[in-house]
Amino acid sequence: MTEMAGVEPISPHGRVVHAAPRLPPLPLSLFRDEREVILESMRDPAHWDEDSEQDRDTSYVRPGLSRQTLRRLRRGEWHIQAELDLHGLTKVEAKHELAEFLHECKRRGGRCVRIIHGKGLRSPNREPVLKHHVRHWLTQRDEVLAFVSARPADGGDGAVVVLLKGR
């Protein structure tokens, strides 16, 4: 403490120190409401019959859109901007994650995304658990314009490439 002996405090310099600017409040109730609407829209209105859905439905295009949209999506002409991997999740967890992911993509303005649901190689009977559910959920979403099975380099039958509405 001998180093501090004889030290005098600096006199006030006359400057005003402003308080840090206050950030606007976050509308948490709005975010909560939007999330609830998204989750509500993901609920199946009727019983979903897994056996009625076959691999023939590997693509979807919203009515009114050109089939050219599917061709462009299949060819990989759209740049994939985000990805969601649902491996290892239960049906309920996957549905929630998908809703959150689509909400975030909508907020950020993403147009083309990949959703990996898996091929079911580690599932009982080696059948995909989420594949048909994910495709069914996507057809219920208003922001989904089209989707196709991913190209082999992008996951093949274990993933879908989805085209979303723009802002």
N, C-alpha and C positions, 0 to 999 in steps of 0.2 A: 504494500500500500504506500510505500514511500515514493513510488513513481507518481502518485496522484497528489502529493503534497504541494500546496501552492497553486493548484489549478482552480481557476474561477469559471463559473458558468458563463456561457456566451449570452450576451444581452439580447433581448428580443429584436428581431430584424425588421419588424413592421409589416411583414407579409401576412396575408390572410390565407389560412389553410382551409380549403373548401372540403366539405364532406364528399365522399365518393358518390357519384350519381346513382340514384336508386333505379334499379331495373324495373320495367313494368311487370306486374304480376302475371303469372302463368295461368291461363284459363283451364285449370285442372278438371273442372266439371265438364268443360267442353270436350277435352280429350277422353274423359271417362265415358261421356255420352256417345262419342263417335265409336269408341271401342265396343261398347254395348250393342250399338246398332250393327256393327260388323259381325260380332259374335252371334247375334240374333239371326242375321241373314245366313249364317253358316249352318243353322239348325235344319235338319231334314224335315220338310213339311209332312212327308209320308214315310212309311217304313221303307228302308233301302234294301233291296234284294240283291245281294252280292252275286248270286248265280245268274241273274238275268243279264248282267253286263259281261260281254265277251271282249276279246282282244280286237275285234273288228272296229271298235270305236276308239281308234288311236288318235283321232283328230276331231276338232270342233271348230266351227266358225259361226259367229253370231249371225242370225238371220238378217239379210240385207247387205251383208258384206260379200265381196267378191271371193270366189274360190282361189283367185290369184294370190290373195293374202296367205292362204295355206301353203301354196307352192313356194312363195318367198320365204315363209317361216321354215319350211322343210329344208330349203336350200341353204339356210343359214345366212340370209341376206340382212337379217337384223342383228345388231350387236347386243349380246347378252350383258345387261347392266347390273344384275344382281342374281344371287343364287340362294336357295334355301335347301338344306339337307335334312330330311325327315327320318333318316336311318335310326332305328332303335326306339322310335317313339310309339306310344300307344295311339289308337285311333283318336281318342279324346285330346291327347297332347298334340297330335299332328294337326287336328282341326284348329286348335287354339293358335299354334305356331303359324299356320297358313294364314289365318285371319290377321294376326299381328304383322306378318310379312307383307301381305297385300296392302294393309293400311299404311305401312311405312313406305312402300313403293309408290303408293298414291300420293303421299305427302311429299316425297322427293321428286315426283314426276318421272319415275322410271317407266319405260315402255315395253322392254323385252326382258323377261326373267326366266331362269331355269329353276324348276322344282324337282329335286331328286327324291323319289319315293322308294327306290330300291326295286330289285327284281324278285325278292323273296327267297333268295338262295339259302338263308339261314333260318327261314321260317318253317313251322311245321308243314309237312307235305311239300316243302319247297315251292310254295305258292305266294305271290305277293299279297301282303296284307293291306297296304295303303294304296296301291295302284288305282284300283277302281274307285275307291272313296275320294281320292284327290281329284280325279277327273270329274266325278259327279259334283263335288263341291265347287270346282272351277266353273262348271256350266251354270251354277246358280248365282254366280257373282256378276253384278252389273258391269264392273270395270274390266272384265275379261272379254276381249274381242275374239280371240282365237287361241287354240293351242294344238300342238302336234307332238308326237313322240320325238325325243331328241335324236340327233344323228348319232351313229355309233361312237364317234369321237367325243361326243358330249354326254354320253351316258346311255344311249340306246333306249331300250324298253324300260330301263330303270329310272327314266326322267322324262319330264315334259318341258317344252319351251313354250312360254305363254306370252301373248301379245296383249298389252293392257291399253286402256284408253289414255290419251294424253290429257294434259290439264285443261 
